[in-house]
Amino acid sequence: MLSSIRSRLWISYLLVIIAALTAIIGTTITNLSRNPLFYRQAVLRLHVAHSTLLSEILNDEELSFAGLKRLIQQSTEFEGIRYALISITGEVLYDSSAGVYPPIPEFSSPPPTTGIDPIAFDTFRDIDRKSWIYVLQPTKDNTYLLAASRQPVVEIRTLLRDEIVQPMVKGSLMAMFIAFALGLFMSIWIGNPLKRLADGARQIESGEYPILEKEGPQEIQELAESLNQMSQRVQQTEKSQRDFLANVSHELKTPLTSIQGFAQSIQDGAASTPHELMQAANVIFDEASRMHRLVLDLLTLSRLEEGTANMQFLPVDLSMILDQIDEKMQPQIQTAGLLIKKLIQPDQFVMGDGDSLAQVFTNLMDNAIKFTPRGGLVTLRVYSEEDSVIASVTDTGTGIPDNEERRIFERFYQVDKSRRGGSSRGIGLGLAIARQIVISHKGEIWASSYPGKGSTFFVKLPSHEKTNVKEHWQNQ
Ligand code: ADP
């Protein structure tokens, strides 16, 4: 029960209230126990007694010092108030309670009077460190009359009972009610949207993908946003997995049907002449090779995506790689009736795996040859730009529609599936593999194309300084 947001909020409010009340009661008691208001009764009594005795003394002109002492003594016995006569030099001339209480300390010269305000008073401490409140006024013959009584001790318990506890209890009950209401409000404000998010997460788990509403406090809205993004990603991943399976099955089904058909025609004797048999064997071989290629490409791609491809990163000259590819692919270029132009700056070093990078440009060249009609031109460029080396393959072929320039790097994506046909038809994995290799080299690959006029594929890789190359080989 205590694990719910509501109860925790309520408990925390309650703790805050208890802490606040303790602080308030503590300071109130300390302040009240020092407050002169509590001595008002005693001070008033002192004033009344003092002024009565003072007027008696002043009215009796013939009063001797002995008579004065007697008069004071009588007043003390009658009222229980301590009187004293103080000289102008602050010395205590007579103390009505001498011997009963410790002596009154000496005053300064002249002694400071306490004024005529009926609540004005002052205090002194005796040698037992007991506090006294007193009033002091001049009488005749340069003497002063002091009336004093022990400073009353304020009973904390009475103070608590009369002044604090009752209002505090009322206040606390009210505060608790407010805390409960606030706790309820906060739990609805925070708890309900959270509960809805939890329900949404459970729905995602069971394969539904609801769009969660952004409500409640900012942090919960951000959580809803993240959950929505996550659910979108999960949905996309699921879709791409389904597409992937469908594509692989389709790519395997087509050659398998072909192989099955031609194998059967041999079995049935439908293909019986040496020419027909050779034709069937060729188709079976081509389709089997295609399936072999597909499986190899899929393996390469999955190794690259998992990061388990066996790559050896060394300084390699991209210019040299492109030169070698051009040389190696001359037969295909000739057969396709294409011209080739090379604008290659020498010594363009990058840090990479030579074989993998060669595969990237072989795939790009393959496509350029495949999608460029006879008489077309393929241009290879390698140049440096700031801290990068850029290599590009430009053709004057069919080009790629604007909205598909990015999609062609997806697995199995082919712009025009109807172009497929014949044993050399593509699978749609070449660019996905190239992209994955470039990514693992911390580079970028993109296409820019004018449909009907041709395309350029760019590969941008971080350059590796020649000096670094020397150092690299020296360190080997
Ligand atoms: P494949 O070439 O095996 O079909 P790729 O992944 O290499 O697969 O290419 C994917 C698709 O991108 C191709 O089917 C084609 O539609 C398009 N494409 C790639 N290169 C070019 C190019 N140079 N000119 C026109 N289209 C291209």
Boltz pocket constraint, residues with backbone or C-beta under 6 A from the ligand:
constraints:
  - pocket:
      binder: B
      contacts: [[A, 363], [A, 364], [A, 367], [A, 368], [A, 371], [A, 395], [A, 397], [A, 398], [A, 399], [A, 400], [A, 408], [A, 410], [A, 413], [A, 414], [A, 415], [A, 416], [A, 425], [A, 426], [A, 427], [A, 428], [A, 429], [A, 430], [A, 431], [A, 432], [A, 455]]
      max_distance: 6.0
